[in-house]
Amino acid sequence: MPYITADARARLDQGGRPQNAGELNYALSRLVDAYLVDKGGIRYAHLNEVVGALECAKLELYRRLAAPYEDRKIAEAGDVYRATATG
């Protein structure tokens, strides 16, 4: 759990945008907590929904943003891997 300042918590709880990884973690945690409360509390199905949604969001972020970024950096700096799928 991210331990951020009380001021940062208040700012985020009022809709402010996260400014660092700890604040982002806090904002995501609060969103998940609210979802679980609205669903009626902790049940396996609810936890499974949350974990699935977070995992799919993570994978989509990587697929759409991180992988293309990495591909550009490989083109700029060269690849570290000598073994390839064709090799």
PDB file with one MODEL, atoms N, CA, C and O in Angstrom:
MODEL        1
ATOM      1  N   MET A   1       0.853  -1.182   0.000  1.00  0.00           N
ATOM      2  CA  MET A   1       0.000   0.000   0.000  1.00  0.00           C
ATOM      3  C   MET A   1       0.887   1.228   0.000  1.00  0.00           C
ATOM      4  O   MET A   1       1.849   1.306   0.764  1.00  0.00           O
ATOM      5  N   PRO A   2       0.572   2.171  -0.841  1.00  0.00           N
ATOM      6  CA  PRO A   2       1.369   3.403  -0.865  1.00  0.00           C
ATOM      7  C   PRO A   2       1.049   4.267   0.342  1.00  0.00           C
ATOM      8  O   PRO A   2      -0.114   4.497   0.673  1.00  0.00           O
ATOM      9  N   TYR A   3       2.073   4.726   0.972  1.00  0.00           N
ATOM     10  CA  TYR A   3       1.892   5.614   2.102  1.00  0.00           C
ATOM     11  C   TYR A   3       2.271   7.006   1.643  1.00  0.00           C
ATOM     12  O   TYR A   3       3.449   7.361   1.581  1.00  0.00           O
ATOM     13  N   ILE A   4       1.253   7.788   1.323  1.00  0.00           N
ATOM     14  CA  ILE A   4       1.464   9.139   0.825  1.00  0.00           C
ATOM     15  C   ILE A   4       0.977  10.114   1.881  1.00  0.00           C
ATOM     16  O   ILE A   4       0.314   9.726   2.843  1.00  0.00           O
ATOM     17  N   THR A   5       1.307  11.366   1.697  1.00  0.00           N
ATOM     18  CA  THR A   5       0.951  12.375   2.703  1.00  0.00           C
ATOM     19  C   THR A   5      -0.561  12.581   2.763  1.00  0.00           C
ATOM     20  O   THR A   5      -1.288  12.284   1.815  1.00  0.00           O
ATOM     21  N   ALA A   6      -1.004  13.091   3.890  1.00  0.00           N
ATOM     22  CA  ALA A   6      -2.424  13.397   4.058  1.00  0.00           C
ATOM     23  C   ALA A   6      -2.881  14.439   3.042  1.00  0.00           C
ATOM     24  O   ALA A   6      -4.006  14.375   2.547  1.00  0.00           O
ATOM     25  N   ASP A   7      -2.014  15.390   2.734  1.00  0.00           N
ATOM     26  CA  ASP A   7      -2.357  16.404   1.730  1.00  0.00           C
ATOM     27  C   ASP A   7      -2.541  15.772   0.355  1.00  0.00           C
ATOM     28  O   ASP A   7      -3.464  16.125  -0.378  1.00  0.00           O
ATOM     29  N   ALA A   8      -1.659  14.839   0.011  1.00  0.00           N
ATOM     30  CA  ALA A   8      -1.773  14.167  -1.285  1.00  0.00           C
ATOM     31  C   ALA A   8      -3.048  13.330  -1.337  1.00  0.00           C
ATOM     32  O   ALA A   8      -3.733  13.305  -2.360  1.00  0.00           O
ATOM     33  N   ARG A   9      -3.368  12.647  -0.243  1.00  0.00           N
ATOM     34  CA  ARG A   9      -4.610  11.864  -0.193  1.00  0.00           C
ATOM     35  C   ARG A   9      -5.825  12.752  -0.416  1.00  0.00           C
ATOM     36  O   ARG A   9      -6.716  12.418  -1.196  1.00  0.00           O
ATOM     37  N   ALA A  10      -5.852  13.875   0.271  1.00  0.00           N
ATOM     38  CA  ALA A  10      -6.986  14.794   0.147  1.00  0.00           C
ATOM     39  C   ALA A  10      -7.103  15.300  -1.287  1.00  0.00           C
ATOM     40  O   ALA A  10      -8.202  15.356  -1.838  1.00  0.00           O
ATOM     41  N   ARG A  11      -5.979  15.669  -1.893  1.00  0.00           N
ATOM     42  CA  ARG A  11      -5.995  16.165  -3.271  1.00  0.00           C
ATOM     43  C   ARG A  11      -6.515  15.097  -4.223  1.00  0.00           C
ATOM     44  O   ARG A  11      -7.340  15.384  -5.090  1.00  0.00           O
ATOM     45  N   LEU A  12      -6.042  13.881  -4.068  1.00  0.00           N
ATOM     46  CA  LEU A  12      -6.477  12.791  -4.941  1.00  0.00           C
ATOM     47  C   LEU A  12      -7.939  12.431  -4.693  1.00  0.00           C
ATOM     48  O   LEU A  12      -8.687  12.166  -5.635  1.00  0.00           O
ATOM     49  N   ASP A  13      -8.339  12.421  -3.440  1.00  0.00           N
ATOM     50  CA  ASP A  13      -9.731  12.093  -3.108  1.00  0.00           C
ATOM     51  C   ASP A  13     -10.706  13.126  -3.648  1.00  0.00           C
ATOM     52  O   ASP A  13     -11.890  12.837  -3.822  1.00  0.00           O
ATOM     53  N   GLN A  14     -10.215  14.323  -3.911  1.00  0.00           N
ATOM     54  CA  GLN A  14     -11.057  15.380  -4.491  1.00  0.00           C
ATOM     55  C   GLN A  14     -10.953  15.418  -6.016  1.00  0.00           C
ATOM     56  O   GLN A  14     -11.448  16.349  -6.652  1.00  0.00           O
ATOM     57  N   GLY A  15     -10.313  14.409  -6.599  1.00  0.00           N
ATOM     58  CA  GLY A  15     -10.250  14.319  -8.052  1.00  0.00           C
ATOM     59  C   GLY A  15      -8.957  14.776  -8.680  1.00  0.00           C
ATOM     60  O   GLY A  15      -8.840  14.814  -9.905  1.00  0.00           O
ATOM     61  N   GLY A  16      -7.970  15.129  -7.850  1.00  0.00           N
ATOM     62  CA  GLY A  16      -6.677  15.543  -8.400  1.00  0.00           C
ATOM     63  C   GLY A  16      -5.971  14.389  -9.100  1.00  0.00           C
ATOM     64  O   GLY A  16      -6.258  13.219  -8.848  1.00  0.00           O
ATOM     65  N   ARG A  17      -5.063  14.737  -9.964  1.00  0.00           N
ATOM     66  CA  ARG A  17      -4.317  13.721 -10.715  1.00  0.00           C
ATOM     67  C   ARG A  17      -3.070  13.294  -9.961  1.00  0.00           C
ATOM     68  O   ARG A  17      -2.403  14.118  -9.335  1.00  0.00           O
ATOM     69  N   PRO A  18      -2.754  12.003 -10.022  1.00  0.00           N
ATOM     70  CA  PRO A  18      -1.529  11.511  -9.377  1.00  0.00           C
ATOM     71  C   PRO A  18      -0.287  12.160  -9.982  1.00  0.00           C
ATOM     72  O   PRO A  18      -0.217  12.392 -11.189  1.00  0.00           O
ATOM     73  N   GLN A  19       0.691  12.449  -9.123  1.00  0.00           N
ATOM     74  CA  GLN A  19       1.931  13.090  -9.550  1.00  0.00           C
ATOM     75  C   GLN A  19       3.139  12.159  -9.523  1.00  0.00           C
ATOM     76  O   GLN A  19       4.209  12.517 -10.014  1.00  0.00           O
ATOM     77  N   ASN A  20       2.974  10.960  -8.949  1.00  0.00           N
ATOM     78  CA  ASN A  20       4.089  10.007  -8.892  1.00  0.00           C
ATOM     79  C   ASN A  20       3.507   8.597  -8.744  1.00  0.00           C
ATOM     80  O   ASN A  20       2.294   8.424  -8.631  1.00  0.00           O
ATOM     81  N   ALA A  21       4.375   7.612  -8.746  1.00  0.00           N
ATOM     82  CA  ALA A  21       3.924   6.218  -8.716  1.00  0.00           C
ATOM     83  C   ALA A  21       3.144   5.890  -7.442  1.00  0.00           C
ATOM     84  O   ALA A  21       2.156   5.159  -7.499  1.00  0.00           O
ATOM     85  N   GLY A  22       3.571   6.418  -6.301  1.00  0.00           N
ATOM     86  CA  GLY A  22       2.858   6.168  -5.057  1.00  0.00           C
ATOM     87  C   GLY A  22       1.447   6.724  -5.092  1.00  0.00           C
ATOM     88  O   GLY A  22       0.506   6.081  -4.625  1.00  0.00           O
ATOM     89  N   GLU A  23       1.303   7.909  -5.643  1.00  0.00           N
ATOM     90  CA  GLU A  23      -0.022   8.517  -5.750  1.00  0.00           C
ATOM     91  C   GLU A  23      -0.888   7.773  -6.759  1.00  0.00           C
ATOM     92  O   GLU A  23      -2.093   7.628  -6.554  1.00  0.00           O
ATOM     93  N   LEU A  24      -0.292   7.305  -7.831  1.00  0.00           N
ATOM     94  CA  LEU A  24      -1.049   6.522  -8.805  1.00  0.00           C
ATOM     95  C   LEU A  24      -1.545   5.233  -8.164  1.00  0.00           C
ATOM     96  O   LEU A  24      -2.696   4.841  -8.355  1.00  0.00           O
ATOM     97  N   ASN A  25      -0.677   4.578  -7.407  1.00  0.00           N
ATOM     98  CA  ASN A  25      -1.059   3.349  -6.705  1.00  0.00           C
ATOM     99  C   ASN A  25      -2.208   3.635  -5.744  1.00  0.00           C
ATOM    100  O   ASN A  25      -3.167   2.866  -5.675  1.00  0.00           O
ATOM    101  N   TYR A  26      -2.118   4.730  -5.007  1.00  0.00           N
ATOM    102  CA  TYR A  26      -3.173   5.108  -4.079  1.00  0.00           C
ATOM    103  C   TYR A  26      -4.489   5.317  -4.818  1.00  0.00           C
ATOM    104  O   TYR A  26      -5.525   4.805  -4.395  1.00  0.00           O
ATOM    105  N   ALA A  27      -4.457   6.071  -5.929  1.00  0.00           N
ATOM    106  CA  ALA A  27      -5.675   6.361  -6.683  1.00  0.00           C
ATOM    107  C   ALA A  27      -6.304   5.081  -7.221  1.00  0.00           C
ATOM    108  O   ALA A  27      -7.521   4.913  -7.160  1.00  0.00           O
ATOM    109  N   LEU A  28      -5.487   4.187  -7.742  1.00  0.00           N
ATOM    110  CA  LEU A  28      -6.002   2.908  -8.234  1.00  0.00           C
ATOM    111  C   LEU A  28      -6.586   2.083  -7.091  1.00  0.00           C
ATOM    112  O   LEU A  28      -7.639   1.465  -7.240  1.00  0.00           O
ATOM    113  N   SER A  29      -5.901   2.078  -5.954  1.00  0.00           N
ATOM    114  CA  SER A  29      -6.378   1.326  -4.791  1.00  0.00           C
ATOM    115  C   SER A  29      -7.717   1.853  -4.307  1.00  0.00           C
ATOM    116  O   SER A  29      -8.599   1.070  -3.952  1.00  0.00           O
ATOM    117  N   ARG A  30      -7.880   3.160  -4.287  1.00  0.00           N
ATOM    118  CA  ARG A  30      -9.153   3.753  -3.864  1.00  0.00           C
ATOM    119  C   ARG A  30     -10.274   3.406  -4.844  1.00  0.00           C
ATOM    120  O   ARG A  30     -11.403   3.139  -4.431  1.00  0.00           O
ATOM    121  N   LEU A  31      -9.966   3.409  -6.131  1.00  0.00           N
ATOM    122  CA  LEU A  31     -10.956   3.060  -7.144  1.00  0.00           C
ATOM    123  C   LEU A  31     -11.392   1.608  -6.986  1.00  0.00           C
ATOM    124  O   LEU A  31     -12.583   1.300  -7.045  1.00  0.00           O
ATOM    125  N   VAL A  32     -10.427   0.722  -6.785  1.00  0.00           N
ATOM    126  CA  VAL A  32     -10.744  -0.694  -6.583  1.00  0.00           C
ATOM    127  C   VAL A  32     -11.557  -0.879  -5.307  1.00  0.00           C
ATOM    128  O   VAL A  32     -12.526  -1.638  -5.292  1.00  0.00           O
ATOM    129  N   ASP A  33     -11.171  -0.193  -4.241  1.00  0.00           N
ATOM    130  CA  ASP A  33     -11.898  -0.308  -2.978  1.00  0.00           C
ATOM    131  C   ASP A  33     -13.348   0.138  -3.146  1.00  0.00           C
ATOM    132  O   ASP A  33     -14.262  -0.525  -2.655  1.00  0.00           O
ATOM    133  N   ALA A  34     -13.561   1.246  -3.829  1.00  0.00           N
ATOM    134  CA  ALA A  34     -14.928   1.734  -4.057  1.00  0.00           C
ATOM    135  C   ALA A  34     -15.728   0.717  -4.871  1.00  0.00           C
ATOM    136  O   ALA A  34     -16.905   0.487  -4.594  1.00  0.00           O
ATOM    137  N   TYR A  35     -15.097   0.117  -5.864  1.00  0.00           N
ATOM    138  CA  TYR A  35     -15.772  -0.904  -6.671  1.00  0.00           C
ATOM    139  C   TYR A  35     -16.203  -2.073  -5.794  1.00  0.00           C
ATOM    140  O   TYR A  35     -17.333  -2.550  -5.894  1.00  0.00           O
ATOM    141  N   LEU A  36     -15.298  -2.531  -4.936  1.00  0.00           N
ATOM    142  CA  LEU A  36     -15.622  -3.667  -4.064  1.00  0.00           C
ATOM    143  C   LEU A  36     -16.732  -3.319  -3.073  1.00  0.00           C
ATOM    144  O   LEU A  36     -17.607  -4.143  -2.807  1.00  0.00           O
ATOM    145  N   VAL A  37     -16.701  -2.117  -2.534  1.00  0.00           N
ATOM    146  CA  VAL A  37     -17.770  -1.685  -1.621  1.00  0.00           C
ATOM    147  C   VAL A  37     -19.104  -1.672  -2.357  1.00  0.00           C
ATOM    148  O   VAL A  37     -20.105  -2.176  -1.847  1.00  0.00           O
ATOM    149  N   ASP A  38     -19.117  -1.093  -3.561  1.00  0.00           N
ATOM    150  CA  ASP A  38     -20.353  -1.026  -4.344  1.00  0.00           C
ATOM    151  C   ASP A  38     -20.872  -2.408  -4.732  1.00  0.00           C
ATOM    152  O   ASP A  38     -22.081  -2.600  -4.862  1.00  0.00           O
ATOM    153  N   LYS A  39     -19.972  -3.367  -4.917  1.00  0.00           N
ATOM    154  CA  LYS A  39     -20.367  -4.729  -5.271  1.00  0.00           C
ATOM    155  C   LYS A  39     -20.873  -5.509  -4.062  1.00  0.00           C
ATOM    156  O   LYS A  39     -21.413  -6.604  -4.219  1.00  0.00           O
ATOM    157  N   GLY A  40     -20.706  -4.964  -2.862  1.00  0.00           N
ATOM    158  CA  GLY A  40     -21.194  -5.635  -1.668  1.00  0.00           C
ATOM    159  C   GLY A  40     -20.107  -6.268  -0.827  1.00  0.00           C
ATOM    160  O   GLY A  40     -20.400  -7.045   0.082  1.00  0.00           O
ATOM    161  N   GLY A  41     -18.866  -5.951  -1.113  1.00  0.00           N
ATOM    162  CA  GLY A  41     -17.772  -6.455  -0.288  1.00  0.00           C
ATOM    163  C   GLY A  41     -16.925  -7.493  -1.004  1.00  0.00           C
ATOM    164  O   GLY A  41     -17.039  -7.720  -2.209  1.00  0.00           O
ATOM    165  N   ILE A  42     -16.088  -8.099  -0.215  1.00  0.00           N
ATOM    166  CA  ILE A  42     -15.114  -9.039  -0.768  1.00  0.00           C
ATOM    167  C   ILE A  42     -15.751 -10.407  -0.957  1.00  0.00           C
ATOM    168  O   ILE A  42     -16.194 -11.057  -0.010  1.00  0.00           O
ATOM    169  N   ARG A  43     -15.776 -10.806  -2.191  1.00  0.00           N
ATOM    170  CA  ARG A  43     -16.178 -12.156  -2.610  1.00  0.00           C
ATOM    171  C   ARG A  43     -15.174 -12.593  -3.654  1.00  0.00           C
ATOM    172  O   ARG A  43     -14.551 -11.753  -4.305  1.00  0.00           O
ATOM    173  N   TYR A  44     -15.009 -13.878  -3.822  1.00  0.00           N
ATOM    174  CA  TYR A  44     -14.058 -14.362  -4.813  1.00  0.00           C
ATOM    175  C   TYR A  44     -14.371 -13.784  -6.192  1.00  0.00           C
ATOM    176  O   TYR A  44     -13.466 -13.334  -6.895  1.00  0.00           O
ATOM    177  N   ALA A  45     -15.633 -13.796  -6.579  1.00  0.00           N
ATOM    178  CA  ALA A  45     -16.013 -13.306  -7.908  1.00  0.00           C
ATOM    179  C   ALA A  45     -15.646 -11.834  -8.078  1.00  0.00           C
ATOM    180  O   ALA A  45     -15.186 -11.429  -9.146  1.00  0.00           O
ATOM    181  N   HIS A  46     -15.846 -11.030  -7.031  1.00  0.00           N
ATOM    182  CA  HIS A  46     -15.532  -9.610  -7.119  1.00  0.00           C
ATOM    183  C   HIS A  46     -14.027  -9.401  -7.229  1.00  0.00           C
ATOM    184  O   HIS A  46     -13.562  -8.587  -8.028  1.00  0.00           O
ATOM    185  N   LEU A  47     -13.275 -10.133  -6.429  1.00  0.00           N
ATOM    186  CA  LEU A  47     -11.816 -10.040  -6.510  1.00  0.00           C
ATOM    187  C   LEU A  47     -11.321 -10.493  -7.874  1.00  0.00           C
ATOM    188  O   LEU A  47     -10.411  -9.891  -8.443  1.00  0.00           O
ATOM    189  N   ASN A  48     -11.921 -11.553  -8.394  1.00  0.00           N
ATOM    190  CA  ASN A  48     -11.549 -12.053  -9.709  1.00  0.00           C
ATOM    191  C   ASN A  48     -11.822 -11.008 -10.791  1.00  0.00           C
ATOM    192  O   ASN A  48     -11.023 -10.841 -11.712  1.00  0.00           O
ATOM    193  N   GLU A  49     -12.959 -10.302 -10.676  1.00  0.00           N
ATOM    194  CA  GLU A  49     -13.277  -9.232 -11.621  1.00  0.00           C
ATOM    195  C   GLU A  49     -12.224  -8.130 -11.581  1.00  0.00           C
ATOM    196  O   GLU A  49     -11.765  -7.658 -12.621  1.00  0.00           O
ATOM    197  N   VAL A  50     -11.849  -7.728 -10.377  1.00  0.00           N
ATOM    198  CA  VAL A  50     -10.872  -6.652 -10.228  1.00  0.00           C
ATOM    199  C   VAL A  50      -9.515  -7.074 -10.775  1.00  0.00           C
ATOM    200  O   VAL A  50      -8.897  -6.345 -11.550  1.00  0.00           O
ATOM    201  N   VAL A  51      -9.057  -8.247 -10.372  1.00  0.00           N
ATOM    202  CA  VAL A  51      -7.753  -8.721 -10.845  1.00  0.00           C
ATOM    203  C   VAL A  51      -7.759  -8.852 -12.366  1.00  0.00           C
ATOM    204  O   VAL A  51      -6.785  -8.485 -13.024  1.00  0.00           O
ATOM    205  N   GLY A  52      -8.840  -9.366 -12.922  1.00  0.00           N
ATOM    206  CA  GLY A  52      -8.943  -9.494 -14.372  1.00  0.00           C
ATOM    207  C   GLY A  52      -8.917  -8.150 -15.074  1.00  0.00           C
ATOM    208  O   GLY A  52      -8.234  -7.990 -16.085  1.00  0.00           O
ATOM    209  N   ALA A  53      -9.655  -7.186 -14.549  1.00  0.00           N
ATOM    210  CA  ALA A  53      -9.683  -5.859 -15.153  1.00  0.00           C
ATOM    211  C   ALA A  53      -8.311  -5.189 -15.080  1.00  0.00           C
ATOM    212  O   ALA A  53      -7.858  -4.580 -16.050  1.00  0.00           O
ATOM    213  N   LEU A  54      -7.649  -5.306 -13.918  1.00  0.00           N
ATOM    214  CA  LEU A  54      -6.320  -4.717 -13.780  1.00  0.00           C
ATOM    215  C   LEU A  54      -5.326  -5.391 -14.715  1.00  0.00           C
ATOM    216  O   LEU A  54      -4.510  -4.719 -15.346  1.00  0.00           O
ATOM    217  N   GLU A  55      -5.389  -6.710 -14.807  1.00  0.00           N
ATOM    218  CA  GLU A  55      -4.468  -7.445 -15.683  1.00  0.00           C
ATOM    219  C   GLU A  55      -4.689  -7.060 -17.141  1.00  0.00           C
ATOM    220  O   GLU A  55      -3.725  -6.842 -17.875  1.00  0.00           O
ATOM    221  N   CYS A  56      -5.941  -6.974 -17.567  1.00  0.00           N
ATOM    222  CA  CYS A  56      -6.220  -6.600 -18.959  1.00  0.00           C
ATOM    223  C   CYS A  56      -5.794  -5.158 -19.233  1.00  0.00           C
ATOM    224  O   CYS A  56      -5.279  -4.862 -20.311  1.00  0.00           O
ATOM    225  N   ALA A  57      -5.999  -4.267 -18.279  1.00  0.00           N
ATOM    226  CA  ALA A  57      -5.557  -2.882 -18.442  1.00  0.00           C
ATOM    227  C   ALA A  57      -4.035  -2.828 -18.553  1.00  0.00           C
ATOM    228  O   ALA A  57      -3.492  -2.081 -19.366  1.00  0.00           O
ATOM    229  N   LYS A  58      -3.353  -3.622 -17.732  1.00  0.00           N
ATOM    230  CA  LYS A  58      -1.890  -3.673 -17.781  1.00  0.00           C
ATOM    231  C   LYS A  58      -1.406  -4.184 -19.130  1.00  0.00           C
ATOM    232  O   LYS A  58      -0.503  -3.607 -19.736  1.00  0.00           O
ATOM    233  N   LEU A  59      -2.007  -5.260 -19.590  1.00  0.00           N
ATOM    234  CA  LEU A  59      -1.602  -5.839 -20.869  1.00  0.00           C
ATOM    235  C   LEU A  59      -1.863  -4.876 -22.026  1.00  0.00           C
ATOM    236  O   LEU A  59      -1.043  -4.772 -22.938  1.00  0.00           O
ATOM    237  N   GLU A  60      -2.988  -4.177 -21.996  1.00  0.00           N
ATOM    238  CA  GLU A  60      -3.302  -3.233 -23.063  1.00  0.00           C
ATOM    239  C   GLU A  60      -2.349  -2.049 -23.041  1.00  0.00           C
ATOM    240  O   GLU A  60      -1.928  -1.570 -24.094  1.00  0.00           O
ATOM    241  N   LEU A  61      -2.008  -1.577 -21.858  1.00  0.00           N
ATOM    242  CA  LEU A  61      -1.025  -0.502 -21.729  1.00  0.00           C
ATOM    243  C   LEU A  61       0.304  -0.935 -22.321  1.00  0.00           C
ATOM    244  O   LEU A  61       0.934  -0.177 -23.059  1.00  0.00           O
ATOM    245  N   TYR A  62       0.730  -2.143 -22.003  1.00  0.00           N
ATOM    246  CA  TYR A  62       2.007  -2.632 -22.537  1.00  0.00           C
ATOM    247  C   TYR A  62       1.938  -2.779 -24.054  1.00  0.00           C
ATOM    248  O   TYR A  62       2.847  -2.355 -24.768  1.00  0.00           O
ATOM    249  N   ARG A  63       0.846  -3.385 -24.544  1.00  0.00           N
ATOM    250  CA  ARG A  63       0.706  -3.634 -25.981  1.00  0.00           C
ATOM    251  C   ARG A  63       0.666  -2.338 -26.775  1.00  0.00           C
ATOM    252  O   ARG A  63       1.306  -2.225 -27.820  1.00  0.00           O
ATOM    253  N   ARG A  64      -0.084  -1.361 -26.281  1.00  0.00           N
ATOM    254  CA  ARG A  64      -0.305  -0.140 -27.053  1.00  0.00           C
ATOM    255  C   ARG A  64       0.783   0.907 -26.865  1.00  0.00           C
ATOM    256  O   ARG A  64       1.075   1.653 -27.799  1.00  0.00           O
ATOM    257  N   LEU A  65       1.396   0.985 -25.676  1.00  0.00           N
ATOM    258  CA  LEU A  65       2.357   2.051 -25.403  1.00  0.00           C
ATOM    259  C   LEU A  65       3.782   1.564 -25.180  1.00  0.00           C
ATOM    260  O   LEU A  65       4.718   2.089 -25.782  1.00  0.00           O
ATOM    261  N   ALA A  66       3.955   0.565 -24.319  1.00  0.00           N
ATOM    262  CA  ALA A  66       5.309   0.149 -23.962  1.00  0.00           C
ATOM    263  C   ALA A  66       6.014  -0.596 -25.091  1.00  0.00           C
ATOM    264  O   ALA A  66       7.173  -0.300 -25.385  1.00  0.00           O
ATOM    265  N   ALA A  67       5.347  -1.550 -25.728  1.00  0.00           N
ATOM    266  CA  ALA A  67       6.002  -2.333 -26.783  1.00  0.00           C
ATOM    267  C   ALA A  67       6.433  -1.458 -27.961  1.00  0.00           C
ATOM    268  O   ALA A  67       7.566  -1.591 -28.422  1.00  0.00           O
ATOM    269  N   PRO A  68       5.571  -0.567 -28.465  1.00  0.00           N
ATOM    270  CA  PRO A  68       6.036   0.300 -29.553  1.00  0.00           C
ATOM    271  C   PRO A  68       7.209   1.201 -29.126  1.00  0.00           C
ATOM    272  O   PRO A  68       8.123   1.450 -29.913  1.00  0.00           O
ATOM    273  N   TYR A  69       7.176   1.677 -27.898  1.00  0.00           N
ATOM    274  CA  TYR A  69       8.286   2.482 -27.384  1.00  0.00           C
ATOM    275  C   TYR A  69       9.575   1.666 -27.384  1.00  0.00           C
ATOM    276  O   TYR A  69      10.617   2.137 -27.840  1.00  0.00           O
ATOM    277  N   GLU A  70       9.497   0.446 -26.870  1.00  0.00           N
ATOM    278  CA  GLU A  70      10.670  -0.428 -26.852  1.00  0.00           C
ATOM    279  C   GLU A  70      11.177  -0.704 -28.266  1.00  0.00           C
ATOM    280  O   GLU A  70      12.385  -0.721 -28.500  1.00  0.00           O
ATOM    281  N   ASP A  71      10.261  -0.918 -29.204  1.00  0.00           N
ATOM    282  CA  ASP A  71      10.669  -1.155 -30.593  1.00  0.00           C
ATOM    283  C   ASP A  71      11.422   0.048 -31.164  1.00  0.00           C
ATOM    284  O   ASP A  71      12.411  -0.123 -31.877  1.00  0.00           O
ATOM    285  N   ARG A  72      10.956   1.274 -30.853  1.00  0.00           N
ATOM    286  CA  ARG A  72      11.668   2.478 -31.315  1.00  0.00           C
ATOM    287  C   ARG A  72      13.065   2.545 -30.710  1.00  0.00           C
ATOM    288  O   ARG A  72      14.025   2.903 -31.392  1.00  0.00           O
ATOM    289  N   LYS A  73      13.175   2.202 -29.434  1.00  0.00           N
ATOM    290  CA  LYS A  73      14.480   2.260 -28.771  1.00  0.00           C
ATOM    291  C   LYS A  73      15.432   1.196 -29.325  1.00  0.00           C
ATOM    292  O   LYS A  73      16.633   1.441 -29.434  1.00  0.00           O
ATOM    293  N   ILE A  74      14.909   0.026 -29.674  1.00  0.00           N
ATOM    294  CA  ILE A  74      15.740  -0.999 -30.310  1.00  0.00           C
ATOM    295  C   ILE A  74      16.273  -0.483 -31.639  1.00  0.00           C
ATOM    296  O   ILE A  74      17.447  -0.674 -31.957  1.00  0.00           O
ATOM    297  N   ALA A  75      15.413   0.171 -32.414  1.00  0.00           N
ATOM    298  CA  ALA A  75      15.828   0.714 -33.700  1.00  0.00           C
ATOM    299  C   ALA A  75      16.889   1.796 -33.525  1.00  0.00           C
ATOM    300  O   ALA A  75      17.798   1.911 -34.348  1.00  0.00           O
ATOM    301  N   GLU A  76      16.781   2.588 -32.463  1.00  0.00           N
ATOM    302  CA  GLU A  76      17.743   3.658 -32.206  1.00  0.00           C
ATOM    303  C   GLU A  76      19.072   3.147 -31.673  1.00  0.00           C
ATOM    304  O   GLU A  76      20.133   3.581 -32.123  1.00  0.00           O
ATOM    305  N   ALA A  77      19.019   2.229 -30.720  1.00  0.00           N
ATOM    306  CA  ALA A  77      20.226   1.838 -29.992  1.00  0.00           C
ATOM    307  C   ALA A  77      20.739   0.448 -30.334  1.00  0.00           C
ATOM    308  O   ALA A  77      21.853   0.093 -29.949  1.00  0.00           O
ATOM    309  N   GLY A  78      19.954  -0.338 -31.044  1.00  0.00           N
ATOM    310  CA  GLY A  78      20.359  -1.699 -31.348  1.00  0.00           C
ATOM    311  C   GLY A  78      19.780  -2.672 -30.347  1.00  0.00           C
ATOM    312  O   GLY A  78      19.475  -2.323 -29.207  1.00  0.00           O
ATOM    313  N   ASP A  79      19.640  -3.890 -30.802  1.00  0.00           N
ATOM    314  CA  ASP A  79      19.018  -4.934 -29.984  1.00  0.00           C
ATOM    315  C   ASP A  79      20.050  -5.593 -29.089  1.00  0.00           C
ATOM    316  O   ASP A  79      21.218  -5.708 -29.460  1.00  0.00           O
ATOM    317  N   VAL A  80      19.631  -6.018 -27.934  1.00  0.00           N
ATOM    318  CA  VAL A  80      20.500  -6.743 -27.022  1.00  0.00           C
ATOM    319  C   VAL A  80      20.498  -8.241 -27.332  1.00  0.00           C
ATOM    320  O   VAL A  80      21.459  -8.941 -27.015  1.00  0.00           O
ATOM    321  N   TYR A  81      19.427  -8.730 -27.946  1.00  0.00           N
ATOM    322  CA  TYR A  81      19.303 -10.161 -28.220  1.00  0.00           C
ATOM    323  C   TYR A  81      19.937 -10.517 -29.559  1.00  0.00           C
ATOM    324  O   TYR A  81      19.693  -9.869 -30.577  1.00  0.00           O
ATOM    325  N   ARG A  82      20.760 -11.565 -29.529  1.00  0.00           N
ATOM    326  CA  ARG A  82      21.340 -12.083 -30.772  1.00  0.00           C
ATOM    327  C   ARG A  82      20.505 -13.249 -31.277  1.00  0.00           C
ATOM    328  O   ARG A  82      20.412 -13.472 -32.484  1.00  0.00           O
ATOM    329  N   ALA A  83      19.901 -13.986 -30.367  1.00  0.00           N
ATOM    330  CA  ALA A  83      19.041 -15.115 -30.759  1.00  0.00           C
ATOM    331  C   ALA A  83      17.708 -14.530 -31.208  1.00  0.00           C
ATOM    332  O   ALA A  83      17.152 -13.652 -30.549  1.00  0.00           O
ATOM    333  N   THR A  84      17.207 -15.017 -32.319  1.00  0.00           N
ATOM    334  CA  THR A  84      15.929 -14.525 -32.816  1.00  0.00           C
ATOM    335  C   THR A  84      15.028 -15.706 -33.125  1.00  0.00           C
ATOM    336  O   THR A  84      15.463 -16.857 -33.076  1.00  0.00           O
ATOM    337  N   ALA A  85      13.796 -15.427 -33.436  1.00  0.00           N
ATOM    338  CA  ALA A  85      12.852 -16.480 -33.777  1.00  0.00           C
ATOM    339  C   ALA A  85      13.270 -17.223 -35.040  1.00  0.00           C
ATOM    340  O   ALA A  85      12.900 -18.382 -35.232  1.00  0.00           O
ATOM    341  N   THR A  86      14.035 -16.563 -35.897  1.00  0.00           N
ATOM    342  CA  THR A  86      14.478 -17.205 -37.143  1.00  0.00           C
ATOM    343  C   THR A  86      15.815 -17.886 -36.985  1.00  0.00           C
ATOM    344  O   THR A  86      16.256 -18.621 -37.869  1.00  0.00           O
ATOM    345  N   GLY A  87      16.479 -17.639 -35.833  1.00  0.00           N
ATOM    346  CA  GLY A  87      17.841 -18.106 -35.661  1.00  0.00           C
ATOM    347  C   GLY A  87      17.979 -19.456 -35.125  1.00  0.00           C
ATOM    348  O   GLY A  87      19.097 -19.937 -34.944  1.00  0.00           O
TER     349      GLY A  87
ENDMDL
END
